[in-house]
């Protein structure tokens, strides 16, 4: 199928990220391409699990009880990478549904459209593309700033652990990782693991944002079609019955299109509701641990403030928070746009229609009075209100952790 420039603009970045992660799916893939994608997926999961998640989790149990070291491992990569692997498994299991979604979007971009409809789609694609670039920039900045920080510590340019030749991320390996070439290979594989994890994380969330904003654009175009169908006046020479038939044909198209958009939204919900369930379980703990680490670094003023470490933590915290905010924003937009069909039917020039045609609008209003929502595990609705609750809960947990840390410090002080 021929690809539209608008589709490439809207989904080009996330398609590249997901293809490199082995998560992209397309109905036009040949068997050889599907095999390559499967190999990429297996290689990504192996590198991420072996050199990142499993090694760091073992290290976490070995240092159990050291509050600062545990919070550093959890806040930087172990917890977030572990949750990411779970999301990758869930996302991969719905690859057939994802391929149908992509085909649906490609068809929308290739179909004939009016100038206003195309402008609406391009505006949403431009918004999605800006979100992609922001996520991609924050993710790469977080990965590379931490790598530069650790390189500076290893070369004694920056203050850090007294023991040198440590892995990029604090982890345990069943071999001597201080000797060459094991030391260099471990560094390289950990960098590859976190870079691949960043690509998968950015790709999955940006695809959700792109699909949701595309759906918002289709609802906006459908709203305009409904208003035009009601307000369009038939010619003087047309009979009343012909005019009524023309209106009903337009209304039938709107109903069929609305049904297809609802099915589109249901498939997105099917793919992402478990991913977002994992997200809300992990995001509060992750944000809390990141904030705790940031406060700990800032409050520890011995030898001056470590500005590079503070900068990394700020970028990493912004990276995690912005991805969640972008998804909540897109879900909120969908609620508003889907409800706008109801509002358009309510406020249109229905008084110019015949009584029978006006009654049909009541059925439209009845069908569209409930907005489309994306949930997290069918438990809570994704939106800006949920994002605010997560921030509030993470702040509450942070105050508890700080109180526990201060209590431990007081107990350790000599009487």
Legacy VTK file of the C-alpha trace (Angstrom):
# vtk DataFile Version 3.0
C-alpha trace
ASCII
DATASET POLYDATA
POINTS 415 float
0.000 0.000 0.000
1.198 3.469 -0.881
2.127 5.513 2.179
0.830 9.040 2.617
3.296 11.821 3.569
0.861 12.750 6.331
1.024 9.231 7.767
4.825 9.293 7.694
4.812 12.683 9.422
2.399 11.436 12.090
3.940 8.014 12.787
7.424 8.005 11.260
9.366 8.424 14.517
7.414 5.917 16.586
7.498 3.401 13.699
11.301 3.639 13.620
11.527 3.180 17.401
9.147 0.215 17.459
10.760 -1.449 14.438
14.179 -1.340 16.113
12.556 -2.764 19.256
10.834 -5.564 17.319
7.376 -4.294 18.292
6.087 -2.763 15.050
3.429 -4.714 13.192
1.902 -4.332 9.753
-0.579 -6.387 7.737
1.668 -6.001 4.663
4.718 -7.629 6.268
6.071 -10.659 4.438
7.179 -13.758 6.332
10.838 -12.761 6.088
10.096 -9.313 7.544
8.038 -10.859 10.358
10.945 -13.189 11.156
13.404 -10.273 11.316
11.038 -8.353 13.613
10.723 -11.405 15.893
14.518 -11.784 16.063
14.899 -8.094 16.928
12.293 -8.431 19.669
13.995 -11.496 21.178
17.413 -9.804 21.048
16.054 -6.654 22.693
14.407 -8.558 25.532
17.521 -10.698 26.082
19.882 -7.713 26.328
17.527 -5.682 28.533
16.790 -8.550 30.917
20.296 -10.022 31.129
22.413 -6.906 31.500
19.900 -4.574 33.131
16.922 -5.931 35.011
18.087 -9.331 36.284
21.599 -8.142 37.170
20.270 -5.093 39.022
17.578 -7.062 40.847
20.202 -9.510 42.154
22.315 -6.555 43.291
19.260 -5.076 45.007
18.876 -8.162 47.187
22.602 -8.206 47.962
22.513 -4.648 49.363
19.134 -5.031 51.067
18.871 -2.617 53.985
21.046 0.141 52.512
18.316 2.731 51.980
20.269 5.133 49.776
21.781 2.438 47.528
18.420 0.702 47.109
16.645 3.939 46.196
19.374 4.743 43.661
18.993 1.391 41.888
15.189 1.572 41.921
15.009 5.196 40.799
17.493 4.993 37.920
16.636 1.899 35.929
15.813 -1.395 37.672
12.157 -0.810 38.495
11.291 1.140 35.345
13.105 -1.327 33.066
11.396 -4.289 34.745
7.977 -2.733 34.215
8.943 -1.933 30.622
9.677 -5.596 29.868
6.203 -6.511 31.151
4.688 -3.830 28.893
6.674 -5.161 25.931
5.261 -8.661 26.494
1.709 -7.278 26.633
2.223 -5.035 23.600
3.747 -7.842 21.551
0.813 -10.160 22.301
-1.548 -7.734 20.527
0.515 -7.358 17.351
-2.349 -8.531 15.086
-4.724 -5.935 16.519
-1.980 -3.326 16.175
-1.525 -4.193 12.493
-5.246 -3.622 11.881
-5.039 -0.246 13.630
-2.120 0.836 11.468
-3.983 -0.262 8.342
-7.033 1.751 9.463
-4.918 4.881 9.941
-3.146 4.456 6.591
-6.511 4.154 4.848
-7.749 7.355 6.511
-4.746 9.255 5.188
-5.199 7.874 1.651
-8.958 8.448 1.426
-10.300 11.526 -0.358
-10.771 14.437 2.036
-11.842 18.039 1.946
-9.259 20.749 2.573
-10.592 21.434 6.077
-10.539 17.715 6.963
-6.959 17.363 5.773
-5.931 20.458 7.732
-7.481 19.014 10.898
-5.600 15.740 10.443
-2.346 17.576 9.729
-2.746 19.718 12.853
-3.152 16.615 15.018
-0.244 14.929 13.237
1.907 18.004 13.894
0.951 17.960 17.583
1.760 14.244 17.796
5.093 14.791 16.063
6.071 17.518 18.545
5.248 15.149 21.410
7.360 12.416 19.752
10.341 14.736 19.414
10.043 15.888 23.027
9.865 12.302 24.316
12.747 11.228 22.082
14.880 14.195 23.178
14.199 13.669 26.896
14.858 9.929 26.657
18.158 10.278 24.826
19.209 13.150 27.082
18.561 11.018 30.169
20.512 8.032 28.792
23.482 10.028 27.530
23.696 12.399 30.510
23.875 9.431 32.889
26.498 7.776 30.685
28.626 10.938 30.666
28.201 11.243 34.428
29.430 7.686 34.978
32.326 8.148 32.547
33.396 11.234 34.482
33.255 9.279 37.735
35.226 6.370 36.297
37.923 8.726 35.009
38.011 10.610 38.349
36.893 13.846 36.699
33.776 13.904 38.888
33.184 12.816 42.492
31.799 9.311 42.705
32.280 5.877 44.268
35.826 5.230 45.540
35.922 1.860 43.763
36.646 2.275 40.065
35.915 0.006 37.104
32.284 -0.379 38.114
29.506 -1.203 35.607
27.531 1.577 33.972
24.572 0.690 36.217
25.090 -0.781 39.652
24.537 -4.513 39.110
25.841 -7.966 39.968
27.351 -10.261 37.331
28.548 -13.851 37.892
31.986 -13.032 36.485
34.819 -10.612 37.177
33.483 -7.477 35.516
36.526 -5.384 36.519
38.970 -7.084 34.162
39.312 -6.275 30.482
37.622 -6.998 28.124
34.709 -8.017 30.387
34.625 -4.510 31.855
34.293 -2.785 28.473
31.826 -5.365 27.123
29.629 -5.007 30.217
29.583 -1.236 29.807
28.703 -1.553 26.120
25.915 -4.076 26.701
24.403 -2.056 29.546
24.437 1.060 27.384
22.803 -0.918 24.566
20.221 -2.285 27.005
19.164 1.107 28.355
19.171 2.646 24.849
16.955 -0.153 23.500
14.671 0.143 26.524
14.350 3.861 25.842
13.409 3.195 22.200
10.724 0.681 23.191
9.355 2.941 25.935
9.214 5.985 23.662
7.764 4.021 20.745
4.905 2.395 22.680
3.771 5.577 24.372
4.194 7.791 21.322
2.193 5.330 19.224
-0.648 5.609 21.728
-0.522 9.409 21.543
-0.455 9.312 17.736
-3.392 6.897 17.507
-5.447 8.906 19.981
-4.798 12.239 18.280
-5.622 10.680 14.912
-8.896 9.464 16.403
-9.551 12.962 17.781
-9.072 14.382 14.289
-11.567 11.905 12.839
-14.153 12.839 15.468
-13.587 16.529 14.713
-14.168 15.883 11.003
-17.265 13.830 11.797
-18.641 16.669 13.920
-18.235 19.070 10.994
-19.992 16.601 8.678
-22.924 16.398 11.086
-23.266 20.177 11.277
-23.050 20.484 7.484
-25.575 17.681 6.964
-28.123 19.511 9.098
-27.463 23.059 7.910
-27.046 22.308 4.185
-30.066 23.549 2.291
-31.466 21.568 -0.597
-31.943 23.206 -4.003
-35.162 24.882 -4.985
-35.855 22.316 -7.681
-35.524 19.300 -5.394
-38.576 17.687 -3.924
-38.976 17.530 -0.219
-38.795 13.728 -0.226
-35.549 13.790 -2.225
-34.084 16.318 0.171
-35.063 14.182 3.148
-33.511 11.125 1.515
-30.256 12.999 0.910
-30.108 14.060 4.547
-30.737 10.511 5.714
-27.971 9.215 3.482
-25.575 11.694 5.041
-26.778 10.732 8.485
-26.360 7.031 7.672
-22.746 7.680 6.661
-22.138 9.561 9.935
-23.589 6.682 11.984
-21.499 4.078 10.137
-18.369 6.185 10.497
-19.068 6.695 14.192
-19.382 2.930 14.641
-16.033 2.331 12.943
-14.347 4.985 15.120
-15.821 3.387 18.233
-14.387 0.013 17.183
-11.041 1.715 16.544
-11.111 3.143 20.084
-12.055 -0.245 21.545
-9.023 -1.875 19.915
-6.748 0.820 21.398
-8.346 0.198 24.789
-7.818 -3.549 24.354
-4.106 -3.106 23.629
-3.242 -0.433 26.154
-5.455 -0.960 29.203
-3.104 -3.597 30.650
-0.060 -1.498 29.767
-1.564 1.453 31.622
-2.526 -0.797 34.529
1.163 -1.632 34.931
1.933 2.073 34.458
-0.245 3.346 37.302
1.107 0.640 39.611
4.692 1.595 38.850
4.562 5.337 38.151
3.759 6.366 41.727
6.618 4.294 43.160
8.984 5.366 40.400
8.215 9.081 40.744
8.483 8.868 44.510
11.884 7.142 44.351
13.156 9.634 41.752
12.063 12.613 43.837
13.552 11.029 46.956
16.870 10.545 45.185
16.786 14.144 43.949
16.081 15.519 47.431
18.803 13.296 48.902
21.397 14.513 46.394
20.467 18.180 46.904
20.422 17.932 50.709
23.826 16.211 50.817
26.001 19.331 50.505
29.292 17.754 51.552
31.869 18.724 48.927
29.433 20.994 47.092
26.386 20.279 45.013
26.830 17.617 42.280
25.269 19.682 39.507
25.666 17.042 36.800
23.950 14.395 38.917
21.162 16.835 39.761
20.813 17.663 36.065
20.527 13.978 35.162
17.879 13.361 37.827
15.876 16.366 36.648
16.000 15.172 33.024
15.125 11.596 33.988
12.222 12.725 36.172
10.946 14.992 33.387
11.276 12.104 30.921
9.124 9.738 32.995
6.587 12.404 33.906
6.188 13.784 30.386
5.411 10.369 28.874
2.654 9.845 31.428
1.359 13.388 30.950
1.287 13.001 27.148
-0.821 9.836 27.402
-3.198 11.455 29.905
-3.476 14.523 27.670
-4.303 12.421 24.596
-6.911 10.424 26.538
-8.465 13.667 27.801
-8.592 15.024 24.239
-10.420 11.888 23.111
-13.072 12.312 25.806
-13.719 15.898 24.739
-13.748 15.207 20.993
-16.037 12.173 21.261
-18.468 14.170 23.389
-18.402 17.006 20.838
-20.590 14.884 18.503
-23.331 15.009 21.134
-22.870 18.752 21.577
-22.956 19.329 17.808
-26.234 17.416 17.477
-27.667 19.407 20.383
-26.664 22.853 19.080
-27.157 22.372 15.322
-30.005 23.916 13.297
-32.359 21.025 13.950
-35.384 23.355 13.798
-34.937 23.594 10.017
-35.498 19.854 9.634
-38.727 17.969 9.299
-40.066 16.392 12.526
-39.051 12.902 11.388
-35.496 13.977 10.551
-35.208 15.955 13.780
-36.146 12.828 15.739
-33.201 11.031 14.142
-30.869 13.498 15.815
-32.208 12.300 19.171
-30.848 8.843 18.373
-27.490 10.419 17.478
-27.456 12.248 20.811
-28.385 9.078 22.675
-25.515 7.170 21.035
-22.900 9.862 21.673
-23.787 11.187 25.126
-21.170 8.980 26.807
-17.584 9.981 25.928
-15.013 7.399 24.887
-12.555 6.655 27.664
-9.271 4.795 27.945
-8.891 2.928 31.213
-6.052 1.404 33.176
-6.966 -2.234 33.707
-10.678 -1.307 33.575
-10.206 0.252 37.030
-9.681 3.974 36.477
-10.066 6.396 33.590
-6.921 7.802 32.018
-6.934 11.590 31.938
-5.435 14.721 33.427
-7.307 14.147 36.685
-5.565 10.786 37.104
-2.208 12.421 36.344
-2.822 14.956 39.129
-3.768 12.158 41.548
-0.560 10.247 40.749
1.543 13.352 41.434
-0.310 13.962 44.691
0.104 10.347 45.834
3.805 10.310 44.920
4.290 13.510 46.927
2.626 11.905 49.941
4.854 8.836 49.727
7.884 11.104 49.379
7.127 12.819 52.684
6.869 9.401 54.368
10.228 8.287 52.940
11.923 11.502 54.049
10.507 11.091 57.548
11.749 7.474 57.675
15.201 8.549 56.481
15.431 11.293 59.100
14.331 8.831 61.780
17.050 6.364 60.751
19.666 9.132 60.853
18.576 10.157 64.359
18.660 6.548 65.590
22.191 6.068 64.231
23.570 9.192 65.928
25.534 8.470 69.135
23.858 9.506 72.379
LINES 1 416
415 0 1 2 3 4 5 6 7 8 9 10 11 12 13 14 15 16 17 18 19 20 21 22 23 24 25 26 27 28 29 30 31 32 33 34 35 36 37 38 39 40 41 42 43 44 45 46 47 48 49 50 51 52 53 54 55 56 57 58 59 60 61 62 63 64 65 66 67 68 69 70 71 72 73 74 75 76 77 78 79 80 81 82 83 84 85 86 87 88 89 90 91 92 93 94 95 96 97 98 99 100 101 102 103 104 105 106 107 108 109 110 111 112 113 114 115 116 117 118 119 120 121 122 123 124 125 126 127 128 129 130 131 132 133 134 135 136 137 138 139 140 141 142 143 144 145 146 147 148 149 150 151 152 153 154 155 156 157 158 159 160 161 162 163 164 165 166 167 168 169 170 171 172 173 174 175 176 177 178 179 180 181 182 183 184 185 186 187 188 189 190 191 192 193 194 195 196 197 198 199 200 201 202 203 204 205 206 207 208 209 210 211 212 213 214 215 216 217 218 219 220 221 222 223 224 225 226 227 228 229 230 231 232 233 234 235 236 237 238 239 240 241 242 243 244 245 246 247 248 249 250 251 252 253 254 255 256 257 258 259 260 261 262 263 264 265 266 267 268 269 270 271 272 273 274 275 276 277 278 279 280 281 282 283 284 285 286 287 288 289 290 291 292 293 294 295 296 297 298 299 300 301 302 303 304 305 306 307 308 309 310 311 312 313 314 315 316 317 318 319 320 321 322 323 324 325 326 327 328 329 330 331 332 333 334 335 336 337 338 339 340 341 342 343 344 345 346 347 348 349 350 351 352 353 354 355 356 357 358 359 360 361 362 363 364 365 366 367 368 369 370 371 372 373 374 375 376 377 378 379 380 381 382 383 384 385 386 387 388 389 390 391 392 393 394 395 396 397 398 399 400 401 402 403 404 405 406 407 408 409 410 411 412 413 414
